[in-house]
Amino acid sequence: MKKKVLALALTAAMAFSLAACGGGTGDTQQSANPDTQESAAAGGETGTVANKDKPLVWFNRQPSNSSTGELDMNALQFNDKTYYVGFDANQGAELQGTMILDYITAHIDEIDRNKDGVIGYVLAIGDIGHNDSIARTRGVRAALDTAVEVDGAIDSTPVGTNIDGTSTYVKDGTLEINGKTYTVRELASQEMKNSAGATWDAATAGNAITTWASSFGDQIDIVASNNDGMGMAMFNAWSQANGVPTFGYDANSDAVAAIANGYGGTISQHADVQAYLTLRVLRNALDGVDIDSGIGTADEAGNVLGEDVFYYDEATRSYYALNVAVTAENYEEFLDSTVTYAPVSSQLDATDHPTKNVWLNIYNAADNFLSATYQPLLQKYDDLLNLNVEYIGGDGQTESNITNRLGNPSAYDAFAINMVKTDNAASYTGLLSQ
């Protein structure tokens, strides 16, 4: 039976890029005989199914308004085989904030480097219009008591610099630890966007920490980042040499390994589960079986996910993976981020699940998490699920850099789309509707 978990209030309010899949069973798209299927590489047509009716999965970036977070339900309901796959951004954001707070509490005797009674932190923000980035900024500020609410929601606006604590976007927080009161201050934060317009930019983050350190270095006690790509850039550029713990998100292999050398911690968003769901939803829709097969319900090969690693929100047709904090206590379990998740690593029989052609894009070929963790996982699962996937890497700046390479959608049986901007779903559905 398909898993039906009601949407959490946070999901309805903010489209926080979670992990998705959807309800309803897909119709069989083509003949079960693989010999009747033409190769996408050869540019062949894949049958009589209209492109607008083929299975579609949005992943990593949930179609939504980048200003308000309101979900784009037209995109999420493009057809009856459309779903979203991501992770529970709010749960992960809360974990990241809690991880940082726990570290401060456990290391309070040495964390205040200049002994001024102020725990100062800097924050690298990935994309001010991305719901995951917004959630993570809010999670850190909520945990460290620096959050300011606007219209009932925590303000996620970058402060620029805030050495004197006068910014209106945050406030000075207070922590009571071992009978002593400490002030917590967000000294600086900015969107890490390069001159070409690409966000989540590691090089920009590395430059930012160098600038901040030259201005108020001994006041920086904690470095926080919306992801590990930016976090590691700051760690390598400054914080490792200065013994300042740095906290990221994504559990990229290099960041996990760096925990042994002083990286404070990261959050695993269960990329192994997300990558599986991204392709499994397409596989099920193409096979015309219950969409929950091999997900919440075991398939004939024994593949199944437990409720402790994902949930499904029927209202938004979305599967969300749950997050795990990775710290000095457990990091050795996460050193290889490209290992498939054992409970869903069994090969499907090619007779019952014949090869199908899938077009899949990564919004930015240079994105560390997607290119170094997510895509290698996808490439392992595509073999297990008998899917012939064409991987397209974007430039992280323009949607047309990707859509221009979807010139013959009829050559594919299904599509998995990772947009540059969450507002741009129509750039893809428009092509599929032609």
C-alpha positions, 0 to 999 in steps of 0.5 A, a space after each residue: 500500500 502506498 505510504 500516505 503521510 500528511 504534510 507537515 505544516 512546514 511543508 505546506 508553508 515553505 516548499 523546503 526541498 525535501 525528498 519526493 515521490 508520489 501517489 497513484 500508479 503509472 500506466 505502462 508506457 511501452 511494450 515490455 519487450 526490450 527489443 521493441 524499444 529504440 535507443 535514445 543514443 540513436 535518436 529513436 522515438 520511444 513509442 506512442 506516448 506523448 512527451 507530456 504524459 511521460 513520467 517526470 521527477 523533479 529533484 533537489 529543487 522543488 518547483 516553487 516561488 523563490 520569494 515566498 516559498 509557495 509550491 508550484 502545484 502546476 509543475 508538481 501535478 504536470 501529469 499523473 506520473 509527476 513527483 518530487 524527490 528531495 529531503 526534509 529541509 526543516 528537520 535537517 536545518 534544525 539538526 544543523 543548528 542543534 549540532 552547532 549548539 551542542 558543540 559550543 556547549 561541549 567546548 565552551 572552555 575553549 570556544 571563545 577564542 579572545 575571551 570577550 564573552 561573545 561567541 561570534 560566528 560567520 555564515 555562508 549562505 548559498 542562495 537567498 532564493 532557495 528554500 533549502 538555503 533559507 531553511 538552513 540559515 533559519 536553523 542556525 539562527 534559531 538554535 543560537 538565539 540570534 533569530 528575528 521574526 518577520 511576519 511570523 517567520 525567521 528572517 533569513 536575510 544576509 547581514 553583510 557585516 554585524 561586528 557591533 551587533 546592530 543589524 536588524 536582520 538578527 539579534 544578539 543571542 544569549 546562552 547559559 552554559 555552566 552557570 555563565 551567560 554568553 552573548 552569541 553574535 552573527 558577525 557576518 553573512 552573505 550569499 555566496 554568488 560569483 560574478 557570473 551569477 552562480 550561487 552556492 559558490 565555494 570560491 566566493 566563500 573562500 574569498 569571503 572568509 579571508 576578508 572577514 578574518 582580516 577584519 575581525 579574525 579573533 572574534 570568529 569562534 564558529 564558521 557555519 555554512 549552508 553546504 559543505 562545498 562552501 564550508 570546506 572552502 572556508 575550512 581550507 582557506 582559513 579556519 583549519 589553520 586557526 583551529 576554528 570549527 566549521 559546520 556544513 551540510 551534505 556530508 560530502 566525502 571530503 567534509 566527512 574526512 575533514 572531521 578528523 582534522 577539525 571540521 566541526 560536523 555536517 548533515 547527511 541528507 541521505 543522498 543514497 535514499 534520495 538518489 534511489 527514490 529519484 530513479 525508482 519513482 520513474 522505474 515504477 511509473 514506467 512499469 505501470 506498477 504501484 508507485 510504492 513498490 520497492 519504496 514503502 513496500 518490498 519489491 520482488 528483489 526485496 528492496 524496501 525503505 523504512 519509515 526512519 529514512 523517508 516519508 511521503 507527502 501525498 498533498 504535494 506528491 513529494 518524497 522526503 528523505 530524513 537527515 542525520 547529523 555527522 560528527 566526530 562521534 560517528 563520521 567514520 560511518 559516512 566516509 564514502 558518500 557514494 555507497 548505495 543504501 543497503 536495503 535498496 541495493 538489489 538488482 531488478 530482473 531485466 525481463 520484468 523491468 526492461 531497459 528504459 531511456 531517461 533524460 536527467 540533468 544536474 543544474 550545475 556540473 560544478 556543484 560539489 554535492 550533486 556532482 561528487 555524491 548524488 550523480 555517482 549514486 544515481 549511476 549505481 542505481 541506474 544499473 540496478 534499476 535497468 535504466 539507461 540514463 543520459 546525464 546533462 550537466 548545467 552551468 548553474 547560471 542559466 536554464 537555457 544551458 540545460 533546456 537547449 540540450 533537450 531538443 528531442 524529448 521523444 527519444 526518452 521514456 522519462 525525465 528527471 529534472 534539477 532546475 537552476 531556479 525553483 521558479 523555472 519549471 515551466 521552461 521544462 514543462 513547456 518543452 514537454 507539452 509541445 
